[in-house]
Amino acid sequence: MSQPGGSEELVLASDFGVLDRVDELAMQYGRLAGFDDGPLMEIAIAVVEAVTNAIVHGNKCDESKTVRMRIEWEPGMFGLTVH
């Protein structure tokens, strides 16, 4: 069942160790937006890929840098910004 919308912004270490947590968060907020298992898996894959790209291509695997991730959700909508 979907919940009212919201958003959360996180500052993550530029480290592949954060990817499991990123996957969990994508699933959590996707559920709040009312998505079923199929779309949830696709959302989680896309979110993990976006953060991975920020670590590899944006930060050049420099662990002294961070990745900012903003998730927005409302019933039937999931938005992501990574920088």
Secondary structure, 3 states (H helix, E strand, C coil): CCCCCEEEEEEEECCHHHHHHHHHHHHHHHHHCCCCHHHHHHHHHHHHHHHHHHHHHHCCCCCCCEEEEEEEEECCEEEEEEC
